[in-house]
Each structure stands twice: as C-alpha cells, then as structure tokens.
C-alpha cells in the first residue's frame, strides 16, 4: 500500500520552491501541495469483486514579478 507523502516532506518541498522562486527574482511566490490516497473495494455476495487504489501528489506555484 502507498501512503500519502508525509506533511514534513510536502512542507519542505514547498519551502524549497519558494526559496528558488525568490532566488530567481520573484517578488512574491505562493506554493501549495496535496497528497492523497483513495482506496475502493467492491464486494458481491460476500466475495471481493474488485479493489483499486489511486495515489496522487500535486503541487502548484504562483509567482509575481514586478506586479
């Protein structure tokens, strides 16, 4: 099973992105991150019929320069 990314890792990656944006000349930078795991199980007549798992981690960044 895959677990969502630990919040400490997500936070540090966001901080790194902001630091890099500022280093490259951004006046302002905003970053968000999210990590989720979705599990689905289908049971028919007391038997496992299907199961699935989706893991997703996303990041977004907004940078302002001269604005």
C-alpha positions in Angstrom: 0.0 0.0 0.0 1.1 3.5 -0.8 0.7 6.2 1.9 0.3 9.9 1.2 3.5 11.9 1.4 4.4 13.0 4.9 3.4 16.5 5.6 7.0 17.4 6.6 8.2 16.4 3.1 5.4 18.3 1.4 6.2 21.4 3.6 9.9 21.3 2.9 9.3 20.9 -0.8 7.0 24.0 -0.8 9.6 26.0 1.1 12.3 25.0 -1.4 10.1 26.1 -4.3 9.5 29.5 -2.7 13.2 29.9 -2.0 14.1 29.0 -5.6 11.4 31.4 -6.9 12.8 34.3 -4.8 16.4 33.4 -5.8 15.4 33.6 -9.5 13.9 37.1 -8.9 10.3 36.7 -7.9 8.8 39.5 -5.8 6.3 37.1 -4.4 5.7 33.4 -4.5 2.9 31.1 -3.3 3.0 27.3 -3.3 0.5 24.6 -2.3 0.8 20.9 -2.1 -1.6 18.0 -1.5 -1.1 14.3 -1.2 -4.0 11.8 -1.1 -4.6 8.1 -1.4 -8.0 6.8 -2.5 -8.9 3.1 -2.0 -12.1 1.4 -3.3 -13.3 -2.1 -2.6 -16.3 -3.8 -4.2 -17.8 -6.9 -2.5 -20.5 -9.0 -4.1 -22.2 -12.0 -2.3 -19.5 -11.8 0.4 -16.7 -12.1 -2.1 -14.1 -9.5 -3.0 -15.2 -8.4 -6.5 -12.7 -5.6 -7.2 -10.3 -3.3 -5.5 -8.3 -0.3 -6.6 -6.0 2.3 -5.2 -5.0 5.7 -6.6 -2.2 7.8 -5.1 -1.8 11.4 -6.1 0.5 14.2 -5.1 0.2 17.7 -6.6 2.0 20.9 -6.3 1.1 24.4 -7.6 3.1 27.6 -7.6 2.2 31.2 -8.3 5.0 33.7 -8.9 4.7 37.5 -9.1 7.5 39.6 -10.7 7.2 43.3 -10.9 3.5 43.3 -10.3 
